[in-house]
Amino acid sequence: MDVKKTAGRPRIVIIGGGFGGINLAKKLKNKPVDVLMLDKHNYHTFQPLLYQVAMGSIEADSIGFPIRRIFTDQKNFSFNLAEVKTINSEKNTITADIGEIEYDYLVIATGANTNFFGNKEIEHFTMPMKNIGEALNIRSFMLQNLEKAVIEKDYNEREALLTFVVVGGGPTGVELSGALAELRNHVLCKDYPTLCEEDMKVYLIVVLGAMSPTASAAAKKTLTEMGVVISNSVHVKSYDGCKLLVDDGTVIETRNVFWAAGVMGEVPEGMAAGCITRGNRINTDDISRVMGYTNIFAIGDVAAMITPATPNGIPGMAQGAIQTGKHLAKNLMHLIDGQPTVPFKYFDKGSLATIGQNKAVADIWKLHFHGFIAWLLWMFVHLMSLVGFSNKLSVFTSWAIKYFTKNTDDRLIVRFFNTKTRMTDPETK
Ligand SMILES: Cc1cc2nc3c(=O)[nH]c(=O)nc-3n(C[C@H](O)[C@H](O)[C@H](O)COP(=O)(O)OP(=O)(O)OC[C@H]3O[C@@H](n4cnc5c(N)ncnc54)[C@H](O)[C@@H]3O)c2cc1C
């Protein structure tokens, strides 16, 4: 195992190289500790642009960055590609698929996964989008269904293949449905001359509950103008791969349901049931220490820091993970040095969601605005937040090409999505 352990120096093990883990590890640079990061992927993922990978707007590689490369210059850092299975707190070890690893301080930064609310049928038939693999599945699945639609003789089946439903009330639902509408309005007739815009339908079930009423109303208006059919304040009851049933009685016949309706904390086994709270998140105190433990901490999406200032926990957004990660680095050093810790305070920088070219909504402190300025701001923030110069350049180039041509080049089916096994397959459709 590629693990540094210096005699007399505490070892901090971080599970997860997402926004939280990466920012924590960076802040520990040159400190008298050994940092070991474990992640089941060898790269950091920039999740906010997953939907653009799914829609074939940008390359998959441009939103990932190798974790080892991020820390090339950090001498007290090491990385192992490993999936952590169990935390053995009584022994101060974790069990991963590469073996058992000791820690002095453990930080759980494993993020969140898709929440299907226990509905196995919905889990089986809908398409989630939490990582690059799943975004590529959506890309293949969508393009395969468009290809099938072109040759389908049965009218109803053709219509179902060309009907796309996005379920989700957050920015992801808005962004995905907006991108589908753009594909329909600008690309469909060019790439598939036997199809026309009216053939493809895009539905969004629930809109922007997570943003201000002003932003939600602006997003709804813009999406409607782009041809997205929005069903507000309703819930999906069931989906069997063909018929989607909504609780207001609506039935939509569709082969494409993209699920962005909820998340739940991704908690490795072994944590006491008492520290798990709403949304399967780990309850921590105001220095990110897991309730009931002395040397285990949780940051980012997997953590619920429920304090009087944040009664619903820190928002499950990149800023929450970045800020808790950076702050924990300071407090870990205070603990190691025997100094008093400093409680975490969340600084809300606002939220942004893009709907399409020249169209975005923004909630920045008390300001709510939408349109071109919000879109420019969204692009700037996302471009600057991407890890790696090559990624910034690649995404910027793709966006520039899309801006002038209203088209993109990344609509490849590099691996088929097998609709029976619900897995990707290099050969079988
Ligand atoms: C589609 C989408 C769009 C989003 N858009 C926005 C947006 O516009 N703005 C915004 O602020 N936020 C957005 N978010 C949310 C934001 O990405 C998250 O809040 C943020 O990534 C959380 O960071 P994290 O470090 O807690 O977890 P993550 O970034 O999810 O990282 C967790 C890491 O842990 C690893 N891991 C998990 N389990 C294990 C295990 N058992 N063993 C080893 N490794 C493991 C994973 O591989 C991953 O690398 C979006 C999220 C998604 C999915």
The ligand as an SDF file (V2000), in Angstrom:
LIG
                    3D

 53 58  0  0  0  0  0  0  0  0999 V2000
  -25.8320   16.5620  -10.7670 C   0  0  0  0  0  0  0  0  0  0  0  0
  -25.3720   17.4400   -9.6460 C   0  0  0  0  0  0  0  0  0  0  0  0
  -25.3450   18.8110   -9.8090 C   0  0  0  0  0  0  0  0  0  0  0  0
  -24.9360   19.6380   -8.7580 C   0  0  0  0  0  0  0  0  0  0  0  0
  -24.9170   20.9950   -8.9620 N   0  0  0  0  0  0  0  0  0  0  0  0
  -24.4450   21.7870   -7.9880 C   0  0  0  0  0  0  0  0  0  0  0  0
  -24.3430   23.1870   -8.1920 C   0  0  0  0  0  0  0  0  0  0  0  0
  -24.6800   23.7070   -9.2670 O   0  0  0  0  0  0  0  0  0  0  0  0
  -23.8610   23.9540   -7.1740 N   0  0  0  0  0  0  0  0  0  0  0  0
  -23.4640   23.4090   -5.9800 C   0  0  0  0  0  0  0  0  0  0  0  0
  -22.9970   24.1310   -5.0970 O   0  0  0  0  0  0  0  0  0  0  0  0
  -23.5640   22.0960   -5.7490 N   0  0  0  0  0  0  0  0  0  0  0  0
  -24.0470   21.2640   -6.7220 C   0  0  0  0  0  0  0  0  0  0  0  0
  -24.1330   19.9270   -6.5070 N   0  0  0  0  0  0  0  0  0  0  0  0
  -23.8040   19.4040   -5.1840 C   0  0  0  0  0  0  0  0  0  0  0  0
  -22.3160   19.2900   -4.9650 C   0  0  0  0  0  0  0  0  0  0  0  0
  -21.7080   18.6440   -6.0590 O   0  0  0  0  0  0  0  0  0  0  0  0
  -22.0890   18.5320   -3.6790 C   0  0  0  0  0  0  0  0  0  0  0  0
  -22.6600   19.2660   -2.6240 O   0  0  0  0  0  0  0  0  0  0  0  0
  -20.6170   18.3000   -3.4010 C   0  0  0  0  0  0  0  0  0  0  0  0
  -20.0350   17.5010   -4.4180 O   0  0  0  0  0  0  0  0  0  0  0  0
  -20.4260   17.6210   -2.0490 C   0  0  0  0  0  0  0  0  0  0  0  0
  -19.0600   17.4130   -1.8310 O   0  0  0  0  0  0  0  0  0  0  0  0
  -18.5700   16.2120   -0.9110 P   0  0  0  0  0  0  0  0  0  0  0  0
  -17.1090   16.3540   -0.7820 O   0  0  0  0  0  0  0  0  0  0  0  0
  -19.3780   16.1700    0.3220 O   0  0  0  0  0  0  0  0  0  0  0  0
  -18.9370   14.8890   -1.7070 O   0  0  0  0  0  0  0  0  0  0  0  0
  -18.6000   14.4320   -3.2170 P   0  0  0  0  0  0  0  0  0  0  0  0
  -18.1580   15.5740   -4.0480 O   0  0  0  0  0  0  0  0  0  0  0  0
  -19.8080   13.6660   -3.6420 O   0  0  0  0  0  0  0  0  0  0  0  0
  -17.3880   13.4390   -3.0200 O   0  0  0  0  0  0  0  0  0  0  0  0
  -17.5060   12.2340   -2.3310 C   0  0  0  0  0  0  0  0  0  0  0  0
  -16.3290   11.3470   -2.7320 C   0  0  0  0  0  0  0  0  0  0  0  0
  -16.3340   10.2030   -1.8780 O   0  0  0  0  0  0  0  0  0  0  0  0
  -16.0470    9.0520   -2.6410 C   0  0  0  0  0  0  0  0  0  0  0  0
  -16.6460    7.9130   -1.9130 N   0  0  0  0  0  0  0  0  0  0  0  0
  -17.9360    7.7190   -1.5820 C   0  0  0  0  0  0  0  0  0  0  0  0
  -18.0820    6.5980   -0.8650 N   0  0  0  0  0  0  0  0  0  0  0  0
  -16.8490    6.0580   -0.7570 C   0  0  0  0  0  0  0  0  0  0  0  0
  -16.3460    4.8850   -0.1340 C   0  0  0  0  0  0  0  0  0  0  0  0
  -17.1350    4.0450    0.5610 N   0  0  0  0  0  0  0  0  0  0  0  0
  -15.0250    4.6100   -0.2400 N   0  0  0  0  0  0  0  0  0  0  0  0
  -14.1900    5.4310   -0.9130 C   0  0  0  0  0  0  0  0  0  0  0  0
  -14.6170    6.5780   -1.5200 N   0  0  0  0  0  0  0  0  0  0  0  0
  -15.9290    6.8820   -1.4360 C   0  0  0  0  0  0  0  0  0  0  0  0
  -16.6780    9.3280   -3.9980 C   0  0  0  0  0  0  0  0  0  0  0  0
  -16.0590    8.5610   -5.0150 O   0  0  0  0  0  0  0  0  0  0  0  0
  -16.4220   10.8290   -4.1550 C   0  0  0  0  0  0  0  0  0  0  0  0
  -15.2100   11.0840   -4.8280 O   0  0  0  0  0  0  0  0  0  0  0  0
  -24.5370   19.0660   -7.5340 C   0  0  0  0  0  0  0  0  0  0  0  0
  -24.5620   17.6800   -7.3710 C   0  0  0  0  0  0  0  0  0  0  0  0
  -24.9700   16.8690   -8.4160 C   0  0  0  0  0  0  0  0  0  0  0  0
  -24.9850   15.3790   -8.2290 C   0  0  0  0  0  0  0  0  0  0  0  0
  1  2  1  0
  2  3  1  0
  2 52  2  0
  3  4  2  0
  4  5  1  0
  4 50  1  0
  5  6  2  0
  6  7  1  0
  6 13  1  0
  7  8  2  0
  7  9  1  0
  9 10  1  0
 10 11  2  0
 10 12  1  0
 12 13  2  0
 13 14  1  0
 14 15  1  0
 14 50  1  0
 15 16  1  0
 16 17  1  0
 16 18  1  0
 18 19  1  0
 18 20  1  0
 20 21  1  0
 20 22  1  0
 22 23  1  0
 23 24  1  0
 24 25  2  0
 24 26  1  0
 24 27  1  0
 27 28  1  0
 28 29  2  0
 28 30  1  0
 28 31  1  0
 31 32  1  0
 32 33  1  0
 33 34  1  0
 33 48  1  0
 34 35  1  0
 35 36  1  0
 35 46  1  0
 36 37  1  0
 36 45  1  0
 37 38  2  0
 38 39  1  0
 39 40  1  0
 39 45  2  0
 40 41  1  0
 40 42  2  0
 42 43  1  0
 43 44  2  0
 44 45  1  0
 46 47  1  0
 46 48  1  0
 48 49  1  0
 50 51  2  0
 51 52  1  0
 52 53  1  0
M  END
$$$$
